[in-house]
Protein backbone atom coordinates (compact mmCIF):
# COMPACT_ATOMS: atom_id res chain seq x y z
CA UNK A 1 0.00 0.00 0.00
CA UNK A 2 2.88 2.36 0.72
CA UNK A 3 4.16 1.87 -2.81
CA UNK A 4 0.69 2.62 -4.19
CA UNK A 5 0.58 5.88 -2.22
CA UNK A 6 4.04 6.84 -3.48
CA UNK A 7 2.90 6.15 -7.04
CA UNK A 8 -0.22 8.21 -6.40
CA UNK A 9 1.91 11.19 -5.38
CA UNK A 10 4.17 10.73 -8.43
CA UNK A 11 1.15 10.52 -10.72
CA UNK A 12 -0.40 13.78 -9.56
CA UNK A 13 2.95 15.59 -9.61
CA UNK A 14 3.39 14.36 -13.19
CA UNK A 15 -0.15 15.43 -14.03
CA UNK A 16 0.45 18.92 -12.62
CA UNK A 17 3.70 19.32 -14.56
CA UNK A 18 1.99 18.07 -17.73
CA UNK A 19 -0.94 20.46 -17.35
CA UNK A 20 1.48 23.32 -16.61
CA UNK A 21 3.15 22.61 -19.94
CA UNK A 22 -0.27 22.75 -21.65
CA UNK A 23 -1.15 26.01 -19.89
CA UNK A 24 2.09 27.91 -20.45
CA UNK A 25 3.39 26.46 -23.73
CA UNK A 26 0.70 24.69 -25.76
CA UNK A 27 -1.76 27.54 -25.19
CA UNK A 28 0.64 29.91 -26.99
CA UNK A 29 0.57 27.78 -30.14
CA UNK A 30 -2.12 28.62 -32.65
CA UNK A 31 -5.17 26.40 -32.39
CA UNK A 32 -5.48 23.41 -34.66
CA UNK A 33 -3.11 20.66 -35.76
CA UNK A 34 0.08 22.26 -34.41
CA UNK A 35 -1.34 22.67 -30.91
CA UNK A 36 -2.73 19.12 -31.07
CA UNK A 37 0.73 17.88 -32.03
CA UNK A 38 2.27 19.74 -29.08
CA UNK A 39 -0.14 17.91 -26.77
CA UNK A 40 0.80 14.46 -28.08
CA UNK A 41 3.41 13.77 -25.31
CA UNK A 42 0.77 14.58 -22.68
CA UNK A 43 -1.71 12.22 -24.31
CA UNK A 44 0.88 9.43 -24.11
CA UNK A 45 1.79 10.18 -20.48
CA UNK A 46 -1.85 10.15 -19.41
CA UNK A 47 -2.37 6.93 -21.40
CA UNK A 48 0.42 5.18 -19.46
CA UNK A 49 -0.29 6.52 -15.97
CA UNK A 50 -2.86 3.88 -14.87
CA UNK A 51 -0.29 1.13 -15.47
CA UNK A 52 1.58 2.37 -12.38
CA UNK A 53 -1.18 1.14 -10.08
CA UNK A 54 -2.21 -2.32 -8.92
CA UNK A 55 -5.09 -1.03 -6.79
CA UNK A 56 -8.42 -1.20 -8.64
CA UNK A 57 -9.60 2.10 -7.19
CA UNK A 58 -6.46 4.08 -7.99
CA UNK A 59 -6.26 2.49 -11.42
CA UNK A 60 -9.88 3.25 -12.37
CA UNK A 61 -9.82 6.78 -10.98
CA UNK A 62 -6.59 7.70 -12.79
CA UNK A 63 -7.85 6.09 -16.01
CA UNK A 64 -11.17 7.94 -15.87
CA UNK A 65 -9.81 11.30 -14.70
CA UNK A 66 -6.65 11.46 -16.82
CA UNK A 67 -6.63 8.88 -19.61
CA UNK A 68 -10.21 9.50 -20.64
CA UNK A 69 -11.56 12.87 -19.53
CA UNK A 70 -8.35 14.91 -19.41
CA UNK A 71 -7.14 13.64 -22.80
CA UNK A 72 -10.50 14.34 -24.42
CA UNK A 73 -10.68 17.82 -22.85
CA UNK A 74 -7.14 18.58 -24.07
CA UNK A 75 -8.11 17.41 -27.56
CA UNK A 76 -10.94 19.98 -27.48
CA UNK A 77 -8.51 22.56 -26.06
CA UNK A 78 -6.30 22.05 -29.14
CA UNK A 79 -9.13 23.56 -31.20
CA UNK A 80 -10.14 26.24 -28.65
CA UNK A 81 -13.30 24.47 -27.54
CA UNK A 82 -14.82 24.23 -24.06
CA UNK A 83 -14.32 23.43 -21.24
CA UNK A 84 -10.66 24.61 -21.27
CA UNK A 85 -11.27 27.49 -23.68
CA UNK A 86 -11.28 30.38 -23.21
CA UNK A 87 -8.14 29.84 -21.15
CA UNK A 88 -8.88 30.01 -17.38
CA UNK A 89 -7.30 32.92 -15.56
CA UNK A 90 -5.05 30.78 -13.36
CA UNK A 91 -3.10 27.53 -13.69
CA UNK A 92 -4.92 26.05 -10.70
CA UNK A 93 -8.33 26.49 -12.36
CA UNK A 94 -6.99 25.09 -15.63
CA UNK A 95 -5.58 22.08 -13.77
CA UNK A 96 -8.83 21.43 -11.91
CA UNK A 97 -11.05 21.64 -14.97
CA UNK A 98 -8.63 19.53 -17.04
CA UNK A 99 -7.91 16.72 -14.58
CA UNK A 100 -11.12 16.34 -12.60
CA UNK A 101 -14.65 15.35 -13.67
CA UNK A 102 -16.18 18.75 -13.09
CA UNK A 103 -18.09 21.19 -15.23
CA UNK A 104 -19.40 24.59 -14.23
CA UNK A 105 -23.15 24.90 -14.04
CA UNK A 106 -24.00 27.68 -16.49
CA UNK A 107 -27.66 27.87 -15.43
CA UNK A 108 -29.17 28.19 -11.96
CA UNK A 109 -29.90 24.82 -10.40
CA UNK A 110 -33.30 25.98 -9.20
CA UNK A 111 -34.57 26.20 -12.77
CA UNK A 112 -32.96 23.05 -14.13
CA UNK A 113 -34.48 19.66 -13.35
CA UNK A 114 -31.23 17.81 -14.00
CA UNK A 115 -28.98 20.24 -12.11
CA UNK A 116 -30.72 20.34 -8.76
CA UNK A 117 -28.37 19.51 -5.87
CA UNK A 118 -28.78 16.19 -4.11
CA UNK A 119 -31.10 16.49 -1.13
CA UNK A 120 -29.70 15.68 2.31
CA UNK A 121 -32.27 12.91 2.78
CA UNK A 122 -31.29 11.20 -0.46
CA UNK A 123 -27.60 11.48 0.44
CA UNK A 124 -28.23 10.09 3.92
CA UNK A 125 -30.21 7.18 2.47
CA UNK A 126 -27.42 6.31 0.08
CA UNK A 127 -24.82 6.46 2.85
CA UNK A 128 -26.93 4.08 4.94
CA UNK A 129 -27.32 1.63 2.04
CA UNK A 130 -23.60 1.71 1.29
CA UNK A 131 -22.77 1.19 4.98
CA UNK A 132 -25.12 -1.80 5.03
CA UNK A 133 -23.33 -3.32 2.01
CA UNK A 134 -19.96 -2.86 3.68
CA UNK A 135 -21.33 -4.58 6.77
CA UNK A 136 -22.39 -7.53 4.59
CA UNK A 137 -18.88 -7.71 3.17
CA UNK A 138 -17.22 -7.55 6.57
CA UNK A 139 -19.38 -10.47 7.76
CA UNK A 140 -18.64 -12.45 4.56
CA UNK A 141 -22.37 -12.74 3.95
CA UNK A 142 -21.88 -11.99 0.24
CA UNK A 143 -19.95 -15.24 -0.22
CA UNK A 144 -23.07 -17.25 0.54
CA UNK A 145 -25.14 -15.54 -2.15
CA UNK A 146 -25.77 -16.97 -5.60
CA UNK A 147 -24.50 -15.03 -8.61
CA UNK A 148 -27.68 -13.06 -9.40
CA UNK A 149 -28.28 -11.59 -5.91
CA UNK A 150 -24.58 -10.84 -5.56
CA UNK A 151 -24.54 -9.04 -8.93
CA UNK A 152 -27.48 -6.92 -7.78
CA UNK A 153 -25.66 -5.99 -4.56
CA UNK A 154 -22.34 -5.36 -6.29
CA UNK A 155 -23.96 -3.22 -9.00
CA UNK A 156 -25.55 -1.02 -6.32
CA UNK A 157 -22.17 -0.87 -4.56
CA UNK A 158 -20.34 0.29 -7.70
CA UNK A 159 -22.97 2.93 -8.45
CA UNK A 160 -22.98 4.32 -4.92
CA UNK A 161 -19.19 4.32 -4.59
CA UNK A 162 -18.76 6.03 -7.97
CA UNK A 163 -21.34 8.65 -7.03
CA UNK A 164 -19.73 9.29 -3.62
CA UNK A 165 -16.28 9.74 -5.17
CA UNK A 166 -17.49 12.11 -7.88
CA UNK A 167 -19.90 13.95 -5.57
CA UNK A 168 -17.20 14.58 -2.94
CA UNK A 169 -14.73 15.64 -5.65
CA UNK A 170 -17.23 18.09 -7.11
CA UNK A 171 -18.24 19.47 -3.71
CA UNK A 172 -14.63 20.04 -2.66
CA UNK A 173 -13.62 21.72 -5.92
CA UNK A 174 -16.81 23.78 -6.00
CA UNK A 175 -15.81 25.22 -2.61
CA UNK A 176 -12.19 25.79 -3.62
CA UNK A 177 -12.99 27.35 -6.99
CA UNK A 178 -15.98 29.35 -5.80
CA UNK A 179 -18.35 28.21 -8.53
CA UNK A 180 -21.34 25.91 -8.90
CA UNK A 181 -20.47 22.48 -10.30
CA UNK A 182 -22.92 20.29 -12.21
CA UNK A 183 -23.88 16.98 -10.64
CA UNK A 184 -22.24 14.03 -12.37
CA UNK A 185 -24.95 11.54 -11.39
CA UNK A 186 -28.59 12.52 -11.22
CA UNK A 187 -30.62 9.60 -9.83
CA UNK A 188 -30.15 7.28 -12.86
CA UNK A 189 -32.67 4.80 -11.43
CA UNK A 190 -35.37 7.41 -12.20
CA UNK A 191 -34.57 7.50 -15.94
CA UNK A 192 -37.65 7.14 -18.14
CA UNK A 193 -35.73 6.11 -21.26
CA UNK A 194 -32.27 4.97 -22.29
CA UNK A 195 -31.68 8.38 -23.85
CA UNK A 196 -32.57 9.96 -20.50
CA UNK A 197 -30.35 7.46 -18.66
CA UNK A 198 -27.20 7.90 -20.74
CA UNK A 199 -27.37 11.58 -21.67
CA UNK A 200 -28.85 13.24 -18.59
CA UNK A 201 -28.57 10.97 -15.57
CA UNK A 202 -25.66 8.48 -15.66
CA UNK A 203 -22.11 9.92 -15.39
CA UNK A 204 -22.93 13.13 -17.24
CA UNK A 205 -19.26 14.04 -17.67
CA UNK A 206 -18.91 11.33 -20.32
CA UNK A 207 -21.54 12.68 -22.76
CA UNK A 208 -20.24 16.21 -22.11
CA UNK A 209 -16.86 15.26 -23.63
CA UNK A 210 -18.04 12.64 -26.15
CA UNK A 211 -20.65 14.90 -27.70
CA UNK A 212 -18.16 17.54 -29.03
CA UNK A 213 -15.31 15.08 -29.69
CA UNK A 214 -17.23 12.23 -31.32
CA UNK A 215 -20.95 12.71 -31.90
CA UNK A 216 -20.95 16.17 -33.50
CA UNK A 217 -17.90 15.62 -35.79
CA UNK A 218 -19.25 12.25 -36.98
CA UNK A 219 -22.69 13.72 -37.50
CA UNK A 220 -21.33 16.65 -39.49
CA UNK A 221 -19.16 14.42 -41.68
CA UNK A 222 -21.87 11.82 -42.31
CA UNK A 223 -24.48 14.47 -43.17
CA UNK A 224 -22.75 14.99 -46.51
CA UNK A 225 -22.90 11.27 -47.23
CA UNK A 226 -26.23 10.01 -45.91
CA UNK A 227 -28.22 13.10 -45.01
CA UNK A 228 -28.92 14.77 -41.64
CA UNK A 229 -31.45 12.24 -40.30
CA UNK A 230 -29.28 9.14 -40.67
CA UNK A 231 -26.18 11.14 -39.77
CA UNK A 232 -27.68 11.84 -36.34
CA UNK A 233 -27.97 8.11 -35.63
CA UNK A 234 -24.46 7.53 -36.96
CA UNK A 235 -23.21 10.09 -34.42
CA UNK A 236 -25.10 8.36 -31.60
CA UNK A 237 -23.72 4.93 -32.53
CA UNK A 238 -20.17 6.29 -32.85
CA UNK A 239 -20.45 7.84 -29.39
CA UNK A 240 -21.50 4.56 -27.80
CA UNK A 241 -18.76 2.72 -29.70
CA UNK A 242 -16.05 5.07 -28.42
CA UNK A 243 -17.47 4.82 -24.90
CA UNK A 244 -17.27 1.04 -25.16
CA UNK A 245 -13.66 1.17 -26.35
CA UNK A 246 -12.69 3.47 -23.49
CA UNK A 247 -14.34 1.14 -20.97
CA UNK A 248 -12.48 -1.73 -22.63
CA UNK A 249 -9.25 0.17 -22.05
CA UNK A 250 -10.11 0.69 -18.37
CA UNK A 251 -10.80 -3.03 -18.05
CA UNK A 252 -7.36 -3.70 -19.55
CA UNK A 253 -5.73 -1.43 -16.97
CA UNK A 254 -7.48 -3.39 -14.20
CA UNK A 255 -6.94 -7.00 -15.32
CA UNK A 256 -3.95 -6.59 -17.71
CA UNK A 257 -5.37 -9.11 -20.20
CA UNK A 258 -6.35 -8.90 -23.85
CA UNK A 259 -9.88 -7.50 -24.32
CA UNK A 260 -12.80 -9.83 -24.91
CA UNK A 261 -14.88 -6.99 -26.44
CA UNK A 262 -17.87 -7.86 -24.27
CA UNK A 263 -17.94 -4.35 -22.81
CA UNK A 264 -17.79 -2.81 -26.27
CA UNK A 265 -20.71 -5.02 -27.33
CA UNK A 266 -22.63 -3.80 -24.26
CA UNK A 267 -22.31 -0.18 -25.34
CA UNK A 268 -22.94 -0.88 -29.02
CA UNK A 269 -26.11 -2.74 -28.04
CA UNK A 270 -27.23 0.21 -25.93
CA UNK A 271 -26.39 2.56 -28.78
CA UNK A 272 -28.57 0.56 -31.18
CA UNK A 273 -31.50 0.32 -28.74
CA UNK A 274 -31.21 4.01 -27.81
CA UNK A 275 -31.23 4.97 -31.49
CA UNK A 276 -34.29 2.78 -32.04
CA UNK A 277 -35.97 4.37 -29.03
CA UNK A 278 -35.32 7.89 -30.39
CA UNK A 279 -36.64 6.89 -33.82
CA UNK A 280 -39.85 5.46 -32.33
CA UNK A 281 -40.39 8.69 -30.38
CA UNK A 282 -39.84 10.84 -33.46
CA UNK A 283 -42.17 8.72 -35.59
CA UNK A 284 -44.76 8.62 -32.79
CA UNK A 285 -45.43 4.95 -33.50
CA UNK A 286 -46.85 4.33 -30.03
CA UNK A 287 -48.01 6.43 -27.07
CA UNK A 288 -45.43 6.95 -24.33
CA UNK A 289 -45.86 4.53 -21.39
CA UNK A 290 -46.46 5.63 -17.82
CA UNK A 291 -43.36 7.02 -16.14
CA UNK A 292 -43.25 4.20 -13.58
CA UNK A 293 -43.43 1.55 -16.30
CA UNK A 294 -40.75 3.15 -18.47
CA UNK A 295 -38.42 3.60 -15.48
CA UNK A 296 -38.81 -0.06 -14.54
CA UNK A 297 -38.13 -1.18 -18.11
CA UNK A 298 -34.97 0.94 -18.29
CA UNK A 299 -33.60 -0.36 -14.97
CA UNK A 300 -34.33 -3.99 -15.90
CA UNK A 301 -32.80 -3.62 -19.37
CA UNK A 302 -29.63 -1.99 -18.02
CA UNK A 303 -29.27 -4.58 -15.26
CA UNK A 304 -29.88 -7.60 -17.52
CA UNK A 305 -27.54 -6.44 -20.28
CA UNK A 306 -24.89 -5.47 -17.72
CA UNK A 307 -25.07 -8.95 -16.21
CA UNK A 308 -24.78 -10.44 -19.68
CA UNK A 309 -21.97 -8.32 -21.14
CA UNK A 310 -20.55 -5.76 -18.67
CA UNK A 311 -19.78 -7.72 -15.50
CA UNK A 312 -18.62 -11.21 -16.67
CA UNK A 313 -15.00 -10.01 -16.97
CA UNK A 314 -15.22 -8.61 -13.44
CA UNK A 315 -16.30 -11.97 -12.03
CA UNK A 316 -13.97 -14.11 -14.14
CA UNK A 317 -10.93 -12.14 -13.05
CA UNK A 318 -11.98 -11.69 -9.40
CA UNK A 319 -12.03 -7.91 -9.72
CA UNK A 320 -15.03 -7.84 -7.38
CA UNK A 321 -12.97 -9.47 -4.65
CA UNK A 322 -10.20 -6.91 -5.07
CA UNK A 323 -12.71 -4.05 -4.88
CA UNK A 324 -14.33 -5.45 -1.74
CA UNK A 325 -10.97 -6.12 -0.06
CA UNK A 326 -9.78 -2.58 -0.81
CA UNK A 327 -12.97 -1.12 0.68
CA UNK A 328 -12.65 -3.24 3.81
CA UNK A 329 -8.97 -2.28 4.10
CA UNK A 330 -9.89 1.42 4.10
CA UNK A 331 -12.62 0.84 6.69
CA UNK A 332 -10.24 -1.06 8.97
CA UNK A 333 -7.58 1.62 8.54
CA UNK A 334 -10.00 4.41 9.44
CA UNK A 335 -11.26 2.46 12.46
CA UNK A 336 -7.71 1.89 13.71
CA UNK A 337 -6.87 5.58 13.33
CA UNK A 338 -10.00 6.64 15.18
CA UNK A 339 -9.21 4.21 18.02
CA UNK A 340 -5.65 5.56 18.24
CA UNK A 341 -6.91 9.15 18.43
CA UNK A 342 -9.54 8.34 21.06
CA UNK A 343 -7.15 6.31 23.18
N, C-alpha and C positions, 0 to 999 in steps of 0.2 A: 504493500500500500504506500509506503514511503516513496518508492520509485515512481509510482503513479502520480503522486502529488508533485514530485520534482518535475516530471514530464509535463504536468498541468501548468506549472509555473513557466517552464520553457516555452510551451505552446503559446501562452498568452503574451509573453514577451515578444516572441516571434511575430505574433499577429499584430501587436502594436507597432513594431518596427516596419512591418509590411504595409500597414495602413498609413503610417507616416510617410513612407515613400510615395504612396498613391496621392496623398494630400499635398505634399510639397513639390513633387516632381512630375508625376503623371498628369496632375491637374493643369500644369503649365503647357502641356502638349495639346495641340489643336485636336478637337474631338474627331472621332472617326477611327480609321484603321490604325494610324500611327499610335494613338493613345491606347487602343486595344492591344497592340503589339507590346507596348511598354508595360502593360499589366500581365503579360504572359507569365513571367517568373512568379508573380503572386498567385496566379491561378494554380500553378504547379505546386507551390508550397502548401497552399490550402488543401490541395488534393491529397497530399502525402501526410498531412498532420494527423489524421485519425489512426494511422498505422503505428503511432507511438504508444497507443494505449492498449491495454488488455482488458480493462474494466469496460463492461457493456455501457454503463451510464456515461462515462467520460468519452468513450468512442462515439456513441450516438450523438451526444450533445455537440462535440467538436465537428462531426460530419454534417449535422444539420445547420449549425450556426455558421461554420466557415466554408466547408466544401460546397455546400448547396447554396444557402442564402447569400453569404458574402460574395461568392464568386459570381452569382447571377446579378447581384446589385452592382458589382464592379463592372460587369459587362454592360449594364445599362449606363453606368457612369461614363464609360468610354464614348458614349454617344450623347452625353449631356441629358440623360433622362433621369427622372425621379427613381429612388428617393434620395440619391446623393447629389443631385443637381437641382437647383443651383447649389454651389459649394457652401456647406455650413460654415459659420463664422469662426469656429474653433476646431482644432484637431480632435479634442475630446468628443465633441458632438458628431463629427465625421466618423470617428472610431465606433461610437455607440450605435449609430444608425447603420453602419456597414457590417458590424460583427454580431449584432444581436437581433433577435426576431421582434423588432419593434417598428411601429409605423405611427406617425402622428395622426391624431384624429382631427381631420380638417373641419368636421361639422359637430355642433354640440350634441353630446350624448343624449340629452333629454328629447331631442327631436328625431333620433335615429333608432329604430327598433333593434338593429343589429349591433349598435355601439353602446347600449346601456351597460353601466358597470354591474358586476356580479353582486347580487344582494348578499348581505351578511348571513341570512338564513340559509341560502343556497350553499354558500362557502362552508358554513358550519356543518351542514348535512354531508357535504362531500368529504370533509375532514373526518367526520365520524365513520363514514363508510370505509375510507381508506385505512383508518386505524383498526377497524374491525378485520379487514383483510390481512393486515400485518399481524394481528393477533392469531388469525388462522394459520398463517405461515409459521409463527413462532411455536405453535403447538403441533406442527406437522400434520394438521388436519387435512391440508390440501393433498397430501400423498395418498389418502384413502379415497379420494374422489375419482370417478371415471373421467374419461377424456372430455366429454361434453360439458359437464358442470365445471370442471377445472378451466376449460377454455373460456366459459362465461365469466368466471371470477377473474381470470388473468387478463381478459380483455378490458374489464372494468378497471382493474389495477393500472394497466398501461395508459388508459385514457385519463384517469385521475392524476397519475404521477406526471404525465406530460403536461396536463393543464396546470398543476401546481408549480412546476418548474417555470413554465412560460408566464404564468400569472405573476409569480413572485419576481421574475426578471423584469417584466413590464412595469410592475408597481415600483420597484426600486429605481429603475431608470427614469420613470415618470417624475419621481420626486427629485432625483439628481438633476435632471435636465429642465425641470420646471415647465413641462408641457403634458397635455393629455395624450395618452397612448391608447390605440385601438386594442380591444380584446382579441386575443388570438383564437380562443375557443368561445363559442357562443351557444351553449346548450345543444350540442349536435343531436342528442336524442329527441329533440323537438322538431327536427327537420320534417317538412311535409313532402319533400321530393328529393331525389338524388342531386338535382341541380342546387337546391337549397342547402343540402348537406355539404357538398364539396365546395361551393363557391361562397357561401355566407356563414357557415357554422363550424366546419371542421378545419382547424389549423389554417386560418385565413391568411397567414403570411405566405403560404405556398402559392395560392392563386394570384396574390398581389405581385409576385415576381414572375410567375409563369405566364401571366396574361400579356405583359409587354415584351417578354423575351421569346415566347413561343407562339401563343395563340394569335396575337395580332399580326406578327410578321408572316406566319403561315397563311392566315386568312387573306392578307393583302396580296401575297404572291399567287395563291390559288384562285383568287377572284378573276384574274386574267385568263385562267385556263378553263375553269368550270363554272364560273358565274358566282355572284355573291351568296346565294342561298346555300349551295353545296360547299362553298369555301368556308362558311361559318362552321359547318360540321367537321370539315377537315381540320380547322383550327382547334376545335374541341378535342378531337381524337388525338391530334399531335400533342396537346397539353397533357392528356392522361398518359400517353406513351412516354413522354419525357419524365413525368412524375414516377412512373413505374421503373424506369431505368435508374433514376436517382435513388429510389428505395432499394433497388437491386444492389447498387453500389454500397449503400449503408449496410445491407446484409453481408456483403463481402467483407467490409471492415470488421464486422462483429465475428463472423465465423471463419474468415480467411479460407474459403473454398470457392470453387468455380460456381457461377450462378446456375440455378436450375430454371430460371425465367418464370417461375410460378408467380412471383410478385408482379412482374411485368404483365402477365396474363390477367391478374386480378384488376389492375388499373385499366388495361385495354377493355376488359369486359365492362367495367363501370363506365368507361368512356362511350362504348357502344350503347349501353342501356340508357345512359343520360341523354345522349343524342336522340335516341328513339323517343324518350320521354318529352324532350323539348319539341320534337316534330309533332307528336300527338297533341300537345298543348296548342301549338300554332295552327294545326289543322282543325282543332276543336272536334275531334272524332268521338269524344265521349265526355260527359259532364265530369267535373272534378269531384273526387270522393270527399267524404267528410274528413276533416283535419285529423281526427283520432285514427281513422282507418289508414290514411296515407302515411302518418307517422309510424304506425305499427309496421306497415309494409316496408318502409325504408329501413327501419331498425333490423327487421328480420332478414331482409336481403343483404344488408351490409354484414351482419353477423354470420349468415350461412356462407356467403362467398369468401369472407375472411377465414372461416374455418376450413374451407376447401382449398384456398390458394395462398392466403397471406401468412397463416401461422404454422403450416406443416414444417417449414424449415426451422422455425423456432423450437419446435418440439423435437425434431430429429437430431438437432445439434445441442440440445440441453441448454439453450439460451435462457429459457424460463427459469431454470435452476440457478444460473448465474445471476440473473436479475433479482430473484428472491433472496439469495445469499448476500448480495451487495446491500439490499435494503435492510436486512436483519443486522448486518455488520454495522451499518450507520446507526441503527436504533440502539444496539448494544454499546456503541462508542459514546453516544449522547448520554445514555443512562449512566455509564461509568463516570463521565465527566461531571454530571450533575451530582452524583453521590460524592465524588471527591470534593466538590465545592461546598456541599452541605456539611460534610464531615470535616 
